[in-house]
């Protein structure tokens, strides 16, 4: 029995091979981006969490006769990298070293070894005289032994931050120490040229800068967008303004920093000092870089983003709503205030989210207008007027730069750089999530959900 002849498929019945391949490529691109993002953030958070975990103290007997107490870090090119501490007490004045298998004669874990955090010169690794804190603390200070158990050293009480008997800690105790170290990193001030301590001043400065920048940029950005979209006629000048706004979003941030230094700091700040603080000259008050000028510079940097996002949001409001409001007798201002702007609020918040994300991560303009590596005083305290806009401040992004590229001991500060970067990412994510939450709530109110 012969088989019936197959009919050729029509164009509509044939599988769209090109479309399927396009979908496959798009899905593959999304997967690659997601995997790269997860790997990137995972690396930062994993490396940022390491410095707060109490590492076991290991006693090394070296071939050159030295006895060291180290915290083993990793293996690079067959050599063990470790932190030995005692930077001020060893001849090379370093607290990190690398040693190959042929250099390390033996390794052991002494239970009575202690890790002592100090106000300066990094940590100390050794042993307590008498084997306990009660016997080690004497009238003249803390008595400790070097890793060779022969040389005795005395530390003043003010020089000792805390003592940890790491090798006697259980897993639960180490977890508690890790949480405590993370908390202290968030709430303590930095010390030892920002290589030890916490980032509390930088965290406060970053939050203040973002809040002040948001307060400044949103009104001006929204008003400019409302005028361009609702009131300005479609003339060549308005088109030129829109082109200029779009181009401003692509100007390098350092250019804004130079403008802020020249116009805000030296121009406006110098004029304010001449008018209101003449008695304090030549010492400048507002004529020097500070929080206010940094916030104004960042507002100028991010205002094109808010303008463009707000214009798009205003255009997205349905024409029927505008016509209905005018048909009911509302004036143009009333329609704008009660119908158009509420309908555009989700888009305005989107512009704010983008502005906050960019402002929190920019460093170059802040280096010229107010951010410093170390600030003795916070820009906010309990003294009137509570927020001191003329003061310099610390910023997480600038802190990463100053610690990572200006520190004399690069190996010692790498964990701090990772931890600060992870904190900056979390801060930006928290600010964005808060704004997204508000935008979602507004959108639900508008749709009646």
N, C-alpha and C positions, 0 to 999 in steps of 0.2 A: 504494500500500500504506500503510495507516494505521499510525502509530506507536503502540506500546503505551502506555497511560496510566502516568504515573509515580506510584509510591506515595509518600505522604508519609513523611518520616523520623521514626522514633520518637524519644523523648526521649533515649535513650541513644546514638543515632546522630548527633544534631545536634551541630555543633561548639560548644564552650563559649566563646562570644564574651567573656563577662565574665571567665572564667578567663584567656583569652589576653590580654585587656587588662590584667588584674592582673599577669600575668607581665611584660608589656611595661613597665608603670609601675615595677615593682620593679627590673627590669634597668636601666631608665633612671636611677632614683635611685642605684643602685650606681655606674653609670658617672659620674654627676655628682660623686658623693663622691670617687671615685678620681681624676678629672681635677682636682678642686679640691685634693686632697691633694698630687698630683704637682706641680701648679703652685705651691702654697704652699712645699713643701719645696725645689723647684727654685729658686724665687726666693731663699730664705734661703741655700742653699748657693752659688748663683752670686754673690750679693752678698757673702757671707762670704769667698769666695776672692779677690775683687778686690784687697783692700788689700795682698796679698803679691806680686802680680804687678808686676814692674818696669815702670812706665809711661815712655814716651819723654819726654824733656825737650824742650820746644818753646820757641824764643825768639820772644817777641812784641814787636813795635814798636807802641806805642800812640799814639793821636792826641795825648795830653797830653805826649808826649816821653819817657815812661818806657820802659825796656827791662826785660823780665821773662823769667825762665826758669820755665815752668810745666809741670805735668802735667795735660793736658786730661782732664776727667772725663766730661761729658755736655753736652747742649744742652737748656736749659729756656726755653720761651717765646722762642725765637729767639736767646737769649744763651748763649754758651759759658761753662760753669762749669769752673774750673780751680783747682789748688792751686799757689800760687806759693812757699810756704815763706818762710823768712827773716822770721819773725814778729817777732822782736826787733829787726830792722834796718830795717823799713819804717815810715813815719809812722803808718799806720792800725793797726798792731799786729795785723794779721790775716794768715792764710796762705791764705785762699780768696778768690776774686773772680769776678765775672761781667762779661763784656764782650760787646757786640753787634758785628756785622760792621762797623759804621761806626767803632767805637773801635779795632779792630785793623787797623793799616796793613799789616803783613806778618807772615808766619810762616815760621820756618826751624828746621832741626834741626841744631844744632852738635854735631859728634862729640866735642869735648873737654869738653862740659858734664858736671858731676858732681852726684850726689845724696849728701849727707852726712847720715847719721843722728846726732843729737846727744842728749846726756843730758837736755837741756831746751830749751824754745823751739821744738820741732818740727824738721823737716828744713831743711837749707840747700841752695839751688840756686845754683850759680855755677861758677867755674873754678879749677883749681889753678894757683898761681903757678909758672911754669916748665913747665907742661904735664904734669907727672908727680908722683907721690907722693914720689919721692926728692928732688926739688928743692923740693917744697912743705913738707916737714917740715924745720924748722930748730930751733935750740936752744930758742927761746921758744914753739914750737908749730907749728900747721899754718897756712900762709899761703895764703889764697884770695882770689879776686876776685869782686866782686859781678857780677850779670848785665850791668852796663854796661861791664865789663872795665876800669874805671878805679879804683874804690874798693877798697882792699885791707883785708882783715880777718884777724885772727889768732885762732885758737882754741887753747885749752890742750889738751894731749893727753888729759887726763881728761874733757874735754867731748865728745870725738869717739868715737862708737860704731863706725861703719864707713863706708867710702867706696865708692860705686858709680859706675862710668862706664857708665851705663845705655845711652847711645846707641851704644856700641861693642859691646854684648852681642849675641851670636847668639841664635837661638831656643832652642837647647839650653842656653845660658848663662842665659837668662831663666827657663827651666824649673827649672834647678838653683837659681837665686836664689829662685824661688817656693817650692820645697820647703824650702829653708833658712829662709825667712821663716816658713813654716807651722810648722816645727819649733821655731823660736825663740819663736813665739807660744805654743806649748804648754809650753815649758820655762823661759821667763824670767819674772821678776817684773815687774809693771807699774811704770811711771814716768810722770812728768808728769801727776799726778792721774788716773791710769789711762787716759790717752789714747794712750799709747805703751807699747811693751814687750809682755809676754805676760800670761798668765792662770794661770801655774803655781800660785800660792797658792790661787786660787779653785777650780781643778781638784782640788787635794789636799783642800781643805776640803769640797767637795761629795761626793767619794768617802768621806771619813771620816764625814761626817754620815749618808750612806745606809747604810754598813756598820754603824755604831753603832746607828742607828735599827732596822735589821733584826734585830740581835742582841737588842734590847730588846722589839720588838713581837711577834715570832713566838712566843716561849714564853708570854707573857701572853695573846695572842690565841687560841692553840691551846688552852691550858688552860681559858680561859673558854668556848670553844665546846664542848669535851669535857664540861665540867660541865653546860652548858645542854642539850646534846643527849643525853647518856648517863646522867646521874645525877639531874638536877633533875626533880622531878615537874611535870606540866603544871598548875600552879596559876596563880591570877591574878597572883601576884607574878612568876613566871617570864615570863608573857606581858608584864607591864609592863616587865621588864628587856629583853626582846627589842625592844619598841617603843622603849625608850630608846636601845638600841644602834643601831637603824636611824635614829633621829632624830639621833644624834650624828654620823653620816656626812654629814648635811646642814648642820651648824653652820658658819658662815663661819670661815675659817681665822684671821682676825684675832682672833676671840674666844679661840681656843686660845692665841694669842700673848699676849694680856692675862692669861689664866689662868697661863701658864707664867712670865710675868714676876712676877706676884704670889705664886704658890704655890712654884714651884721656885726662882727667883732670890732673891727677898726672904725667903721663908719658910724653905725647906730650906737654901738657901745661907747665909743669915744665921745660922741655927742652927749650921751646920757651922763657920763662922768663929768664932762665940762659943765653941764647945767646943774646937776644935783649932788655930785660928789667931788666938787672942786677942792674941798678941804683935805681930801685923802690923796690927791695927786702929788707926785707922779705915780703912786701905787694905784693901778687900775682896779676898779670894782666890776663894772660891766664892760670895760674896754679890753678885757681879756677873755679867752675862750672859757665857756661854761655851759651848763645844762640848757639854758634858754636858747643860746645861739645854735647849739647842736640840734635841738628839737626843731627850730625854725628851718635849719638847713635840710633836715630829713623830711620836714613837711613839704618844702619846695621840691625835693627829690621825688616824692611820692604823689604830689598833687596831679600830675598828668594821668596816673593810673586811676585815681578816683574820678577825674573828669570824664575819661573815656568810658569807664564802667557805668557811671551815672547817666551819661547820654544814652547808652545802649538800653539801660533800664527804663528811661523815660520813653524811648521809642517803642519799647515792648508793651507799654500800657495800651489796651485796645482803644481804637478810635471811638467805638460806640460809647464807652464810659465818658469820654470827654464831651461828646455831643449830647449825651443824656444829661450831664450836669449843667451844661449851658442851656439846654432846652427847658430845664426846670427853673431857670431864672438865676442861676449862680453866676457871679462875675468870673472873670478869667482868673483872678487871684484866688477866689474861693474854690474854683474847680481844681486849681493847682494844689491848694493846701489840703483839700478834703478827699480828692479822688486820685490825682496824678501822682503826687509824692508818696502817699501810702501804697499805691500800687507798685511804685518803683523801689520801695524799701529793700526787698531782697537783693536787687541788683546793686544798690548803694552799699549794702553790707558786704557784698562780694568784692567791691572795690576796696572797702576798708580791710578786708582779709588780705588781699594782695598787697596793700600798702604796709600793713603790719608785718607781713612776712619779709618784705624787702627791707624795711627799716630795722628789724631786729637783727638781720644778718650783715648789714653794711658796716664797714669799718673805716674805709679810706676817708670819707668826709669827717668822721668823728675824730680822727687823729689830728685834724687841723682846727676843730671847733670846740673841743671840750673833753674828750676822753683821754685819760692818763693811765699809766701803768699801775700807779698806786696813789690813792687819795686818802689823806689822813682823816678827813671828815666826810660823813655822808651828806648828800644834798638834801636830806630830809631828817628832821629830828624834832624834839619837843620844844625848841625855841622858836618864838615868833620871827618870821612868818611861816614857820614849820617847813615849807619847801623853799630852799635857797637856790634860786635860779642862776645866781652868778657863780656858783661853785663848780669846780671841775668834778668829774665823776668817773667811775670805772664802768666798763662795758664788757660783757662776756666775749664778744667777738674780738675786741681789742686785747682782752686778757689772753686769749688763745695766741694771738700774734706775739705779744710781748713775752709770754712764757716760752712759746715754741721757737722763737727766732732770736731772742735777745738774752737767753739764759746761758751762763757759762758752762753748765753741766747738762748737755742735751739728753743723755740717757736718763737722768733723774727726773726730768720734767715731761717725758713722753706720756706716762700715765695720767698726769694732771691735764695735759692737752686733750687727751681722749675723754676724760671725765668732764671737762668743761664743754667740749663739743657736744657730748651726749646731753648735758644739761641745757645747752642752747637749743638743741633740736626739740627737747621735751617742752621747753618754754614756748617756742614758736608753735608747736603742735597744740599745746594747751590754749594759747590765745586764739588760734584758728578754730579749734573745736568749740570754744565759747561763742565765737562769732557765728559759726555754722549753726550752732544750736539756736541762737537768737534768730538767724535768718529762716530756719525751718519753722520756728514758732510763728513768725510773721507771715510766712507763706501759707501756713495752715489757717491762720485767721482770715487771710484774704480769700481763700478758697472755701471757707466755711467748714473745713474738716474738723 
